[in-house]
Amino acid sequence: MERAVTTGRVIPYLAAVTVAVMFGSAFFVEVFSPNSFDSFGDALWWAAQTVTTVGYGDVVPATDGGRVVAVFVMVFGL
């Protein structure tokens, strides 16, 4: 395990787990609290900010493309 961490081979697995938790969280919020967000995309954005702990909310992307780029930066910036 130590070798995987020091060589960086564990990073894709950590990113995959982060994305899986993010999608799972957005799904569960939409299922168990359907009126919390306007769309699944909003729930996914909330989950991405929460999972990556960057949910400041002071500056946010306005378009879906901007959110996709931001989520990519958040997940791989960990």
KESEFI-635180 format. One record per residue: residue in three letters; residue number from 1; x, y, z of N, C-alpha, C, O in turn. Coordinates in Angstrom, 3 decimals. Atoms other than C-alpha are relative to their C-alpha. Layout:
REM KESEFI-635180
<pt><r>ala</r><k>NUM</k><n_u>X</n_u><n_v>Y</n_v><n_w>Z</n_w><ca_u>X</ca_u><ca_v>Y</ca_v><ca_w>Z</ca_w><c_u>X</c_u><c_v>Y</c_v><c_w>Z</c_w><o_u>X</o_u><o_v>Y</o_v><o_w>Z</o_w></pt>
...
REM end
This chain:
REM KESEFI-635180
<pt><r>met</r><k>1</k><n_u>0.821</n_u><n_v>-1.180</n_v><n_w>0.000</n_w><ca_u>0.000</ca_u><ca_v>0.000</ca_v><ca_w>0.000</ca_w><c_u>0.871</c_u><c_v>1.252</c_v><c_w>0.000</c_w><o_u>0.579</o_u><o_v>2.215</o_v><o_w>-0.709</o_w></pt>
<pt><r>glu</r><k>2</k><n_u>-0.877</n_u><n_v>-1.167</n_v><n_w>-0.069</n_w><ca_u>2.812</ca_u><ca_v>2.407</ca_v><ca_w>0.860</ca_w><c_u>0.619</c_u><c_v>0.299</c_v><c_w>-1.363</c_w><o_u>0.743</o_u><o_v>1.460</o_v><o_w>-1.751</o_w></pt>
<pt><r>arg</r><k>3</k><n_u>-0.593</n_u><n_v>-0.189</n_v><n_w>1.325</n_w><ca_u>4.411</ca_u><ca_v>1.848</ca_v><ca_w>-2.550</ca_w><c_u>-1.024</c_u><c_v>0.577</c_v><c_w>-0.975</c_w><o_u>-0.686</o_u><o_v>1.419</o_v><o_w>-1.807</o_w></pt>
<pt><r>ala</r><k>4</k><n_u>1.053</n_u><n_v>-0.528</n_v><n_w>0.874</n_w><ca_u>1.085</ca_u><ca_v>2.501</ca_v><ca_w>-4.297</ca_w><c_u>-0.238</c_u><c_v>1.479</c_v><c_w>0.262</c_w><o_u>-0.500</o_u><o_v>2.246</o_v><o_w>-0.665</o_w></pt>
<pt><r>val</r><k>5</k><n_u>0.207</n_u><n_v>-1.407</n_v><n_w>-0.336</n_w><ca_u>0.730</ca_u><ca_v>5.785</ca_v><ca_w>-2.443</ca_w><c_u>1.175</c_u><c_v>0.841</c_v><c_w>-0.461</c_w><o_u>0.978</o_u><o_v>1.906</o_v><o_w>-1.046</o_w></pt>
<pt><r>thr</r><k>6</k><n_u>-1.170</n_u><n_v>-0.798</n_v><n_w>0.355</n_w><ca_u>4.290</ca_u><ca_v>6.968</ca_v><ca_w>-3.008</ca_w><c_u>0.212</c_u><c_v>0.083</c_v><c_w>-1.509</c_w><o_u>0.745</o_u><o_v>1.082</o_v><o_w>-1.992</o_w></pt>
<pt><r>thr</r><k>7</k><n_u>-0.155</n_u><n_v>-0.049</n_v><n_w>1.459</n_w><ca_u>4.258</ca_u><ca_v>6.088</ca_v><ca_w>-6.727</ca_w><c_u>-1.164</c_u><c_v>0.698</c_v><c_w>-0.685</c_w><o_u>-1.073</o_u><o_v>1.028</o_v><o_w>-1.867</o_w></pt>
<pt><r>gly</r><k>8</k><n_u>1.145</n_u><n_v>-0.695</n_v><n_w>0.565</n_w><ca_u>0.862</ca_u><ca_v>7.712</ca_v><ca_w>-7.259</ca_w><c_u>-0.995</c_u><c_v>-0.896</c_v><c_w>-0.705</c_w><o_u>-1.945</o_u><o_v>-0.403</o_v><o_w>-1.314</o_w></pt>
<pt><r>arg</r><k>9</k><n_u>0.930</n_u><n_v>0.911</n_v><n_w>0.670</n_w><ca_u>-0.863</ca_u><ca_v>4.579</ca_v><ca_w>-8.563</ca_w><c_u>-1.356</c_u><c_v>-0.061</c_v><c_w>0.677</c_w><o_u>-2.315</o_u><o_v>-0.550</o_v><o_w>0.080</o_w></pt>
<pt><r>val</r><k>10</k><n_u>1.260</n_u><n_v>0.051</n_v><n_w>-0.729</n_w><ca_u>-3.581</ca_u><ca_v>4.941</ca_v><ca_w>-5.956</ca_w><c_u>-0.910</c_u><c_v>1.179</c_v><c_w>-0.356</c_w><o_u>-2.100</o_u><o_v>1.145</o_v><o_w>-0.044</o_w></pt>
<pt><r>ile</r><k>11</k><n_u>0.769</n_u><n_v>-1.207</n_v><n_w>0.295</n_w><ca_u>-4.734</ca_u><ca_v>8.351</ca_v><ca_w>-7.243</ca_w><c_u>-1.217</c_u><c_v>-0.272</c_v><c_w>-0.888</c_w><o_u>-2.293</o_u><o_v>0.240</o_v><o_w>-0.580</o_w></pt>
<pt><r>pro</r><k>12</k><n_u>1.210</n_u><n_v>0.271</n_v><n_w>0.792</n_w><ca_u>-7.053</ca_u><ca_v>7.035</ca_v><ca_w>-10.003</ca_w><c_u>-1.085</c_u><c_v>-0.714</c_v><c_w>0.806</c_w><o_u>-2.272</o_u><o_v>-0.463</o_v><o_w>0.597</o_w></pt>
<pt><r>tyr</r><k>13</k><n_u>0.982</n_u><n_v>0.702</n_v><n_w>-0.830</n_w><ca_u>-8.733</ca_u><ca_v>4.746</ca_v><ca_w>-7.461</ca_w><c_u>-0.673</c_u><c_v>0.964</c_v><c_w>0.978</c_w><o_u>-1.881</o_u><o_v>0.879</o_v><o_w>1.201</o_w></pt>
<pt><r>leu</r><k>14</k><n_u>0.576</n_u><n_v>-0.999</n_v><n_w>-0.900</n_w><ca_u>-9.218</ca_u><ca_v>7.608</ca_v><ca_w>-5.009</ca_w><c_u>-0.955</c_u><c_v>0.913</c_v><c_w>-0.746</c_w><o_u>-2.012</o_u><o_v>1.267</o_v><o_w>-0.223</o_w></pt>
<pt><r>ala</r><k>15</k><n_u>0.887</n_u><n_v>-0.845</n_v><n_w>0.807</n_w><ca_u>-10.698</ca_u><ca_v>9.752</ca_v><ca_w>-7.781</ca_w><c_u>-1.277</c_u><c_v>-0.755</c_v><c_w>-0.347</c_w><o_u>-2.364</o_u><o_v>-0.180</o_v><o_w>-0.312</o_w></pt>
<pt><r>ala</r><k>16</k><n_u>1.180</n_u><n_v>0.808</n_v><n_w>0.327</n_w><ca_u>-13.035</ca_u><ca_v>6.911</ca_v><ca_w>-8.789</ca_w><c_u>-0.922</c_u><c_v>-0.146</c_v><c_w>1.206</c_w><o_u>-2.142</o_u><o_v>-0.052</o_v><o_w>1.068</o_w></pt>
<pt><r>val</r><k>17</k><n_u>0.809</n_u><n_v>0.111</n_v><n_w>-1.215</n_w><ca_u>-14.200</ca_u><ca_v>6.426</ca_v><ca_w>-5.200</ca_w><c_u>-0.672</c_u><c_v>1.339</c_v><c_w>0.305</c_w><o_u>-1.840</o_u><o_v>1.367</o_v><o_w>0.695</o_w></pt>
<pt><r>thr</r><k>18</k><n_u>0.575</n_u><n_v>-1.325</n_v><n_w>-0.237</n_w><ca_u>-14.734</ca_u><ca_v>10.183</ca_v><ca_w>-4.828</ca_w><c_u>-1.175</c_u><c_v>0.250</c_v><c_w>-0.944</c_w><o_u>-2.219</o_u><o_v>0.738</o_v><o_w>-0.512</o_w></pt>
<pt><r>val</r><k>19</k><n_u>1.076</n_u><n_v>-0.187</n_v><n_w>0.971</n_w><ca_u>-16.829</ca_u><ca_v>10.294</ca_v><ca_w>-8.012</ca_w><c_u>-1.180</c_u><c_v>-0.912</c_v><c_w>0.326</c_w><o_u>-2.332</o_u><o_v>-0.493</o_v><o_w>0.211</o_w></pt>
<pt><r>ala</r><k>20</k><n_u>1.076</n_u><n_v>0.916</n_v><n_w>-0.365</n_w><ca_u>-18.814</ca_u><ca_v>7.223</ca_v><ca_w>-6.917</ca_w><c_u>-0.782</c_u><c_v>0.507</c_v><c_w>1.212</c_w><o_u>-2.011</o_u><o_v>0.449</o_v><o_w>1.221</o_w></pt>
<pt><r>val</r><k>21</k><n_u>0.673</n_u><n_v>-0.566</n_v><n_w>-1.174</n_w><ca_u>-19.578</ca_u><ca_v>8.784</ca_v><ca_w>-3.525</ca_w><c_u>-0.802</c_u><c_v>1.226</c_v><c_w>-0.401</c_w><o_u>-1.907</o_u><o_v>1.438</o_v><o_w>0.099</o_w></pt>
<pt><r>met</r><k>22</k><n_u>0.679</n_u><n_v>-1.206</n_v><n_w>0.455</n_w><ca_u>-20.519</ca_u><ca_v>12.012</ca_v><ca_w>-5.265</ca_w><c_u>-1.312</c_u><c_v>-0.349</c_v><c_w>-0.712</c_w><o_u>-2.356</o_u><o_v>0.222</o_v><o_w>-0.396</o_w></pt>
<pt><r>phe</r><k>23</k><n_u>1.205</n_u><n_v>0.397</n_v><n_w>0.717</n_w><ca_u>-22.991</ca_u><ca_v>10.337</ca_v><ca_w>-7.646</ca_w><c_u>-0.988</c_u><c_v>-0.695</c_v><c_w>0.932</c_w><o_u>-2.194</o_u><o_v>-0.467</o_v><o_w>0.841</o_w></pt>
<pt><r>gly</r><k>24</k><n_u>0.876</n_u><n_v>0.678</n_v><n_w>-0.957</n_w><ca_u>-24.351</ca_u><ca_v>8.120</ca_v><ca_w>-4.866</ca_w><c_u>-0.703</c_u><c_v>0.981</c_v><c_w>0.917</c_w><o_u>-1.891</o_u><o_v>0.825</o_v><o_w>1.199</o_w></pt>
<pt><r>ser</r><k>25</k><n_u>0.590</n_u><n_v>-1.014</n_v><n_w>-0.882</n_w><ca_u>-24.931</ca_u><ca_v>11.112</ca_v><ca_w>-2.605</ca_w><c_u>-1.073</c_u><c_v>0.796</c_v><c_w>-0.730</c_w><o_u>-2.151</o_u><o_v>1.037</o_v><o_w>-0.185</o_w></pt>
<pt><r>ala</r><k>26</k><n_u>0.982</n_u><n_v>-0.762</n_v><n_w>0.784</n_w><ca_u>-26.697</ca_u><ca_v>13.073</ca_v><ca_w>-5.336</ca_w><c_u>-1.240</c_u><c_v>-0.845</c_v><c_w>-0.257</c_w><o_u>-2.360</o_u><o_v>-0.339</o_v><o_w>-0.184</o_w></pt>
<pt><r>phe</r><k>27</k><n_u>1.130</n_u><n_v>0.898</n_v><n_w>0.249</n_w><ca_u>-28.880</ca_u><ca_v>10.065</ca_v><ca_w>-6.136</ca_w><c_u>-0.868</c_u><c_v>-0.146</c_v><c_w>1.248</c_w><o_u>-2.091</o_u><o_v>-0.033</o_v><o_w>1.174</o_w></pt>
<pt><r>phe</r><k>28</k><n_u>0.764</n_u><n_v>0.183</n_v><n_w>-1.228</n_w><ca_u>-29.877</ca_u><ca_v>9.485</ca_v><ca_w>-2.514</ca_w><c_u>-0.730</c_u><c_v>1.268</c_v><c_w>0.423</c_w><o_u>-1.848</o_u><o_v>1.198</o_v><o_w>0.935</o_w></pt>
<pt><r>val</r><k>29</k><n_u>0.681</n_u><n_v>-1.256</n_v><n_w>-0.324</n_w><ca_u>-30.673</ca_u><ca_v>13.158</ca_v><ca_w>-1.973</ca_w><c_u>-1.216</c_u><c_v>0.179</c_v><c_w>-0.895</c_w><o_u>-2.273</o_u><o_v>0.594</o_v><o_w>-0.421</o_w></pt>
<pt><r>glu</r><k>30</k><n_u>1.128</n_u><n_v>-0.135</n_v><n_w>0.922</n_w><ca_u>-32.885</ca_u><ca_v>13.167</ca_v><ca_w>-5.072</ca_w><c_u>-1.115</c_u><c_v>-0.989</c_v><c_w>0.325</c_w><o_u>-2.290</o_u><o_v>-0.657</o_v><o_w>0.171</o_w></pt>
<pt><r>val</r><k>31</k><n_u>1.011</n_u><n_v>1.018</n_v><n_w>-0.298</n_w><ca_u>-34.667</ca_u><ca_v>9.948</ca_v><ca_w>-4.002</ca_w><c_u>-0.687</c_u><c_v>0.282</c_v><c_w>1.331</c_w><o_u>-1.915</o_u><o_v>0.252</o_v><o_w>1.411</o_w></pt>
<pt><r>phe</r><k>32</k><n_u>0.563</n_u><n_v>-0.115</n_v><n_w>-1.338</n_w><ca_u>-35.140</ca_u><ca_v>10.617</ca_v><ca_w>-0.292</ca_w><c_u>-0.446</c_u><c_v>1.412</c_v><c_w>0.373</c_w><o_u>-1.167</o_u><o_v>1.593</o_v><o_w>1.355</o_w></pt>
<pt><r>ser</r><k>33</k><n_u>0.425</n_u><n_v>-1.377</n_v><n_w>-0.237</n_w><ca_u>-35.594</ca_u><ca_v>14.395</ca_v><ca_w>-0.447</ca_w><c_u>-0.187</c_u><c_v>0.684</c_v><c_w>-1.352</c_w><o_u>0.598</o_u><o_v>1.554</o_v><o_w>-1.729</o_w></pt>
<pt><r>pro</r><k>34</k><n_u>0.142</n_u><n_v>-0.440</n_v><n_w>1.391</n_w><ca_u>-36.963</ca_u><ca_v>15.122</ca_v><ca_w>-3.913</ca_w><c_u>-0.200</c_u><c_v>1.501</c_v><c_w>-0.190</c_w><o_u>0.028</o_u><o_v>2.005</o_v><o_w>-1.290</o_w></pt>
<pt><r>asn</r><k>35</k><n_u>0.233</n_u><n_v>-1.436</n_v><n_w>0.151</n_w><ca_u>-37.804</ca_u><ca_v>18.775</ca_v><ca_w>-3.244</ca_w><c_u>1.187</c_u><c_v>0.856</c_v><c_w>0.444</c_w><o_u>1.078</o_u><o_v>2.081</o_v><o_w>0.503</o_w></pt>
<pt><r>ser</r><k>36</k><n_u>-1.165</n_u><n_v>-0.751</n_v><n_w>-0.469</n_w><ca_u>-34.333</ca_u><ca_v>19.753</ca_v><ca_w>-2.022</ca_w><c_u>0.673</c_u><c_v>0.794</c_v><c_w>-1.114</c_w><o_u>1.135</o_u><o_v>1.911</o_v><o_w>-0.883</o_w></pt>
<pt><r>phe</r><k>37</k><n_u>-0.678</n_u><n_v>-0.640</n_v><n_w>1.123</n_w><ca_u>-32.921</ca_u><ca_v>20.627</ca_v><ca_w>-5.451</ca_w><c_u>-0.920</c_u><c_v>0.018</c_v><c_w>-1.212</c_w><o_u>-1.827</o_u><o_v>-0.807</o_v><o_w>-1.324</o_w></pt>
<pt><r>asp</r><k>38</k><n_u>0.830</n_u><n_v>-0.120</n_v><n_w>1.198</n_w><ca_u>-34.435</ca_u><ca_v>21.697</ca_v><ca_w>-8.756</ca_w><c_u>0.246</c_u><c_v>-1.116</c_v><c_w>-1.002</c_w><o_u>-0.664</o_u><o_v>-1.500</o_v><o_w>-1.737</o_w></pt>
<pt><r>ser</r><k>39</k><n_u>-0.335</n_u><n_v>1.037</n_v><n_w>0.975</n_w><ca_u>-32.629</ca_u><ca_v>19.020</ca_v><ca_w>-10.770</ca_w><c_u>1.084</c_u><c_v>-0.911</c_v><c_w>0.567</c_w><o_u>1.688</o_u><o_v>-0.625</o_v><o_w>1.601</o_w></pt>
<pt><r>phe</r><k>40</k><n_u>-1.071</n_u><n_v>0.909</n_v><n_w>-0.408</n_w><ca_u>-30.246</ca_u><ca_v>16.089</ca_v><ca_w>-10.505</ca_w><c_u>1.355</c_u><c_v>0.684</c_v><c_w>-0.148</c_w><o_u>2.271</o_u><o_v>0.424</o_v><o_w>0.633</o_w></pt>
<pt><r>gly</r><k>41</k><n_u>-1.250</n_u><n_v>-0.745</n_v><n_w>0.185</n_w><ca_u>-27.511</ca_u><ca_v>18.379</ca_v><ca_w>-11.822</ca_w><c_u>0.321</c_u><c_v>0.888</c_v><c_w>1.191</c_w><o_u>1.477</o_u><o_v>0.984</o_v><o_w>1.601</o_w></pt>
<pt><r>asp</r><k>42</k><n_u>-0.213</n_u><n_v>-0.815</n_v><n_w>-1.198</n_w><ca_u>-27.995</ca_u><ca_v>20.733</ca_v><ca_w>-8.876</ca_w><c_u>0.401</c_u><c_v>-0.867</c_v><c_w>1.185</c_w><o_u>1.272</o_u><o_v>-0.492</o_v><o_w>1.970</o_w></pt>
<pt><r>ala</r><k>43</k><n_u>-0.362</n_u><n_v>0.917</n_v><n_w>-1.081</n_w><ca_u>-27.874</ca_u><ca_v>17.782</ca_v><ca_w>-6.483</ca_w><c_u>1.424</c_u><c_v>-0.511</c_v><c_w>-0.178</c_w><o_u>2.163</o_u><o_v>-0.666</o_v><o_w>0.794</o_w></pt>
<pt><r>leu</r><k>44</k><n_u>-1.362</n_u><n_v>0.463</n_v><n_w>0.289</n_w><ca_u>-24.712</ca_u><ca_v>16.550</ca_v><ca_w>-8.185</ca_w><c_u>1.019</c_u><c_v>1.092</c_v><c_w>0.313</c_w><o_u>2.088</o_u><o_v>0.810</o_v><o_w>0.853</o_w></pt>
<pt><r>trp</r><k>45</k><n_u>-0.896</n_u><n_v>-1.120</n_v><n_w>-0.316</n_w><ca_u>-23.125</ca_u><ca_v>19.996</ca_v><ca_w>-7.893</ca_w><c_u>0.174</c_u><c_v>0.127</c_v><c_w>1.511</c_w><o_u>1.290</o_u><o_v>0.317</o_v><o_w>1.994</o_w></pt>
<pt><r>trp</r><k>46</k><n_u>-0.067</n_u><n_v>-0.060</n_v><n_w>-1.460</n_w><ca_u>-23.986</ca_u><ca_v>20.080</ca_v><ca_w>-4.174</ca_w><c_u>0.887</c_u><c_v>-1.133</c_v><c_w>0.532</c_w><o_u>1.735</o_u><o_v>-0.911</o_v><o_w>1.397</o_w></pt>
<pt><r>ala</r><k>47</k><n_u>-0.778</n_u><n_v>1.149</n_v><n_w>-0.466</n_w><ca_u>-22.524</ca_u><ca_v>16.591</ca_v><ca_w>-3.697</ca_w><c_u>1.486</c_u><c_v>0.174</c_v><c_w>-0.310</c_w><o_u>2.334</o_u><o_v>-0.162</o_v><o_w>0.517</o_w></pt>
<pt><r>ala</r><k>48</k><n_u>-1.403</n_u><n_v>-0.207</n_v><n_w>0.363</n_w><ca_u>-19.315</ca_u><ca_v>17.494</ca_v><ca_w>-5.553</ca_w><c_u>0.657</c_u><c_v>1.005</c_v><c_w>0.937</c_w><o_u>1.785</o_u><o_v>0.797</o_v><o_w>1.384</o_w></pt>
<pt><r>gln</r><k>49</k><n_u>-0.561</n_u><n_v>-0.991</n_v><n_w>-0.916</n_w><ca_u>-18.796</ca_u><ca_v>20.573</ca_v><ca_w>-3.405</ca_w><c_u>0.155</c_u><c_v>-0.567</c_v><c_w>1.402</c_w><o_u>1.134</o_u><o_v>-0.274</o_v><o_w>2.088</o_w></pt>
<pt><r>thr</r><k>50</k><n_u>-0.038</n_u><n_v>0.555</n_v><n_w>-1.354</n_w><ca_u>-19.559</ca_u><ca_v>18.646</ca_v><ca_w>-0.225</ca_w><c_u>1.089</c_u><c_v>-1.055</c_v><c_w>0.144</c_w><o_u>1.852</o_u><o_v>-1.037</o_v><o_w>1.110</o_w></pt>
<pt><r>val</r><k>51</k><n_u>-0.983</n_u><n_v>1.087</n_v><n_w>-0.073</n_w><ca_u>-17.413</ca_u><ca_v>15.584</ca_v><ca_w>-0.967</ca_w><c_u>1.424</c_u><c_v>0.536</c_v><c_w>-0.083</c_w><o_u>2.316</o_u><o_v>0.036</o_v><o_w>0.603</o_w></pt>
<pt><r>thr</r><k>52</k><n_u>-1.357</n_u><n_v>-0.528</n_v><n_w>0.157</n_w><ca_u>-14.414</ca_u><ca_v>17.652</ca_v><ca_w>-2.033</ca_w><c_u>0.303</c_u><c_v>1.132</c_v><c_w>0.975</c_w><o_u>1.404</o_u><o_v>1.682</o_v><o_w>0.957</o_w></pt>
<pt><r>thr</r><k>53</k><n_u>-0.121</n_u><n_v>-1.024</n_v><n_w>-1.050</n_w><ca_u>-14.934</ca_u><ca_v>20.158</ca_v><ca_w>0.828</ca_w><c_u>0.433</c_u><c_v>1.365</c_v><c_w>-0.518</c_w><o_u>1.204</o_u><o_v>2.065</o_v><o_w>0.138</o_w></pt>
<pt><r>val</r><k>54</k><n_u>-0.292</n_u><n_v>-1.329</n_v><n_w>0.521</n_w><ca_u>-14.705</ca_u><ca_v>23.231</ca_v><ca_w>-1.391</ca_w><c_u>-1.267</c_u><c_v>0.838</c_v><c_w>-0.092</c_w><o_u>-1.302</o_u><o_v>1.817</o_v><o_w>-0.838</o_w></pt>
<pt><r>gly</r><k>55</k><n_u>1.306</n_u><n_v>-0.628</n_v><n_w>0.106</n_w><ca_u>-18.296</ca_u><ca_v>24.342</ca_v><ca_w>-0.863</ca_w><c_u>-0.105</c_u><c_v>1.370</c_v><c_w>0.606</c_w><o_u>-0.954</o_u><o_v>1.599</o_v><o_w>1.468</o_w></pt>
<pt><r>tyr</r><k>56</k><n_u>0.055</n_u><n_v>-1.358</n_v><n_w>-0.528</n_w><ca_u>-17.618</ca_u><ca_v>27.988</ca_v><ca_w>-0.152</ca_w><c_u>-1.256</c_u><c_v>0.717</c_v><c_w>-0.488</c_w><o_u>-1.922</o_u><o_v>1.396</o_v><o_w>0.295</o_w></pt>
<pt><r>gly</r><k>57</k><n_u>1.193</n_u><n_v>-0.594</n_v><n_w>0.559</n_w><ca_u>-20.398</ca_u><ca_v>29.157</ca_v><ca_w>-2.483</ca_w><c_u>0.127</c_u><c_v>1.457</c_v><c_w>-0.376</c_w><o_u>-0.849</o_u><o_v>2.057</o_v><o_w>-0.827</o_w></pt>
<pt><r>asp</r><k>58</k><n_u>-0.141</n_u><n_v>-1.421</n_v><n_w>0.327</n_w><ca_u>-18.964</ca_u><ca_v>32.623</ca_v><ca_w>-3.018</ca_w><c_u>0.124</c_u><c_v>0.238</c_v><c_w>-1.500</c_w><o_u>-0.392</o_u><o_v>1.234</o_v><o_w>-2.007</o_w></pt>
<pt><r>val</r><k>59</k><n_u>-0.125</n_u><n_v>-0.097</n_v><n_w>1.449</n_w><ca_u>-18.045</ca_u><ca_v>32.071</ca_v><ca_w>-6.682</ca_w><c_u>-0.326</c_u><c_v>-1.372</c_v><c_w>-0.571</c_w><o_u>0.336</o_u><o_v>-2.359</o_v><o_w>-0.251</o_w></pt>
<pt><r>val</r><k>60</k><n_u>0.409</n_u><n_v>1.279</n_v><n_w>0.573</n_w><ca_u>-19.802</ca_u><ca_v>29.363</ca_v><ca_w>-8.672</ca_w><c_u>-0.178</c_u><c_v>0.147</c_v><c_w>-1.502</c_w><o_u>-0.531</o_u><o_v>1.227</o_v><o_w>-1.977</o_w></pt>
<pt><r>pro</r><k>61</k><n_u>0.216</n_u><n_v>-0.066</n_v><n_w>1.440</n_w><ca_u>-19.955</ca_u><ca_v>28.503</ca_v><ca_w>-12.376</ca_w><c_u>-1.493</c_u><c_v>0.130</c_v><c_w>-0.315</c_w><o_u>-2.328</o_u><o_v>-0.447</o_v><o_w>0.382</o_w></pt>
<pt><r>ala</r><k>62</k><n_u>1.400</n_u><n_v>-0.236</n_v><n_w>0.350</n_w><ca_u>-23.180</ca_u><ca_v>29.617</ca_v><ca_w>-14.077</ca_w><c_u>-0.526</c_u><c_v>-0.992</c_v><c_w>-1.033</c_w><o_u>-1.739</o_u><o_v>-1.170</o_v><o_w>-1.148</o_w></pt>
<pt><r>thr</r><k>63</k><n_u>0.441</n_u><n_v>0.909</n_v><n_w>1.061</n_w><ca_u>-23.261</ca_u><ca_v>27.069</ca_v><ca_w>-16.922</ca_w><c_u>0.313</c_u><c_v>-1.440</c_v><c_w>0.371</c_w><o_u>1.126</o_u><o_v>-1.706</o_v><o_w>1.256</o_w></pt>
<pt><r>asp</r><k>64</k><n_u>-0.256</n_u><n_v>1.416</n_v><n_w>-0.243</n_w><ca_u>-23.356</ca_u><ca_v>23.278</ca_v><ca_w>-17.006</ca_w><c_u>1.430</c_u><c_v>-0.377</c_v><c_w>-0.388</c_w><o_u>2.068</o_u><o_v>-1.176</o_v><o_w>0.297</o_w></pt>
<pt><r>gly</r><k>65</k><n_u>-1.380</n_u><n_v>0.265</n_v><n_w>0.406</n_w><ca_u>-20.048</ca_u><ca_v>23.200</ca_v><ca_w>-18.883</ca_w><c_u>0.998</c_u><c_v>0.478</c_v><c_w>1.037</c_w><o_u>1.990</o_u><o_v>-0.196</o_v><o_w>1.313</o_w></pt>
<pt><r>gly</r><k>66</k><n_u>-0.864</n_u><n_v>-0.510</n_v><n_w>-1.062</n_w><ca_u>-18.448</ca_u><ca_v>25.349</ca_v><ca_w>-16.212</ca_w><c_u>-0.012</c_u><c_v>-0.897</c_v><c_w>1.222</c_w><o_u>1.017</o_u><o_v>-1.098</o_v><o_w>1.867</o_w></pt>
<pt><r>arg</r><k>67</k><n_u>0.087</n_u><n_v>0.916</n_v><n_w>-1.142</n_w><ca_u>-19.712</ca_u><ca_v>22.999</ca_v><ca_w>-13.535</ca_w><c_u>0.768</c_u><c_v>-1.297</c_v><c_w>-0.264</c_w><o_u>1.408</o_u><o_v>-1.840</o_v><o_w>0.636</o_w></pt>
<pt><r>val</r><k>68</k><n_u>-0.740</n_u><n_v>1.227</n_v><n_w>0.340</n_w><ca_u>-18.272</ca_u><ca_v>19.988</ca_v><ca_w>-15.375</ca_w><c_u>1.499</c_u><c_v>0.230</c_v><c_w>0.174</c_w><o_u>2.194</o_u><o_v>-0.599</o_v><o_w>0.762</o_w></pt>
<pt><r>val</r><k>69</k><n_u>-1.423</n_u><n_v>-0.322</n_v><n_w>-0.151</n_w><ca_u>-14.858</ca_u><ca_v>21.655</ca_v><ca_w>-15.557</ca_w><c_u>0.349</c_u><c_v>0.163</c_v><c_w>1.472</c_w><o_u>1.387</o_u><o_v>-0.325</o_v><o_w>1.919</o_w></pt>
<pt><r>ala</r><k>70</k><n_u>-0.255</n_u><n_v>-0.210</n_v><n_w>-1.431</n_w><ca_u>-15.102</ca_u><ca_v>22.702</ca_v><ca_w>-11.902</ca_w><c_u>0.038</c_u><c_v>-1.311</c_v><c_w>0.766</c_w><o_u>0.892</o_u><o_v>-1.491</o_v><o_w>1.635</o_w></pt>
<pt><r>val</r><k>71</k><n_u>-0.002</n_u><n_v>1.299</n_v><n_w>-0.677</n_w><ca_u>-15.974</ca_u><ca_v>19.170</ca_v><ca_w>-10.765</ca_w><c_u>1.269</c_u><c_v>-0.766</c_v><c_w>-0.345</c_w><o_u>1.857</o_u><o_v>-1.406</o_v><o_w>0.527</o_w></pt>
<pt><r>phe</r><k>72</k><n_u>-1.248</n_u><n_v>0.661</n_v><n_w>0.393</n_w><ca_u>-13.028</ca_u><ca_v>17.798</ca_v><ca_w>-12.752</ca_w><c_u>1.171</c_u><c_v>0.554</c_v><c_w>0.803</c_w><o_u>2.001</o_u><o_v>-0.204</o_v><o_w>1.304</o_w></pt>
<pt><r>val</r><k>73</k><n_u>-1.073</n_u><n_v>-0.630</n_v><n_w>-0.778</n_w><ca_u>-10.721</ca_u><ca_v>20.294</ca_v><ca_w>-11.050</ca_w><c_u>-0.099</c_u><c_v>-0.373</c_v><c_w>1.471</c_w><o_u>0.922</o_u><o_v>-0.627</o_v><o_w>2.111</o_w></pt>
<pt><r>met</r><k>74</k><n_u>0.165</n_u><n_v>0.351</n_v><n_w>-1.412</n_w><ca_u>-12.197</ca_u><ca_v>19.533</ca_v><ca_w>-7.618</ca_w><c_u>0.433</c_u><c_v>-1.431</c_v><c_w>0.276</c_w><o_u>1.155</o_u><o_v>-1.692</o_v><o_w>1.238</o_w></pt>
<pt><r>val</r><k>75</k><n_u>-0.317</n_u><n_v>1.421</n_v><n_w>-0.248</n_w><ca_u>-11.890</ca_u><ca_v>15.748</ca_v><ca_w>-7.946</ca_w><c_u>1.482</c_u><c_v>-0.270</c_v><c_w>-0.175</c_w><o_u>2.082</o_u><o_v>-0.952</o_v><o_w>0.656</o_w></pt>
<pt><r>phe</r><k>76</k><n_u>-1.413</n_u><n_v>0.295</n_v><n_w>0.235</n_w><ca_u>-8.388</ca_u><ca_v>15.700</ca_v><ca_w>-9.414</ca_w><c_u>0.927</c_u><c_v>0.966</c_v><c_w>0.723</c_w><o_u>2.145</o_u><o_v>0.789</o_v><o_w>0.703</o_w></pt>
<pt><r>gly</r><k>77</k><n_u>-0.797</n_u><n_v>-0.894</n_v><n_w>-0.802</n_w><ca_u>-7.230</ca_u><ca_v>18.582</ca_v><ca_w>-7.252</ca_w><c_u>0.204</c_u><c_v>-0.507</c_v><c_w>1.415</c_w><o_u>0.989</o_u><o_v>0.058</o_v><o_w>2.178</o_w></pt>
<pt><r>leu</r><k>78</k><n_u>-0.176</n_u><n_v>0.583</n_v><n_w>-1.325</n_w><ca_u>-7.556</ca_u><ca_v>16.424</ca_v><ca_w>-4.161</ca_w><c_u>1.368</c_u><c_v>-0.594</c_v><c_w>0.111</c_w><o_u>1.721</o_u><o_v>-1.140</o_v><o_w>1.156</o_w></pt>
REM end
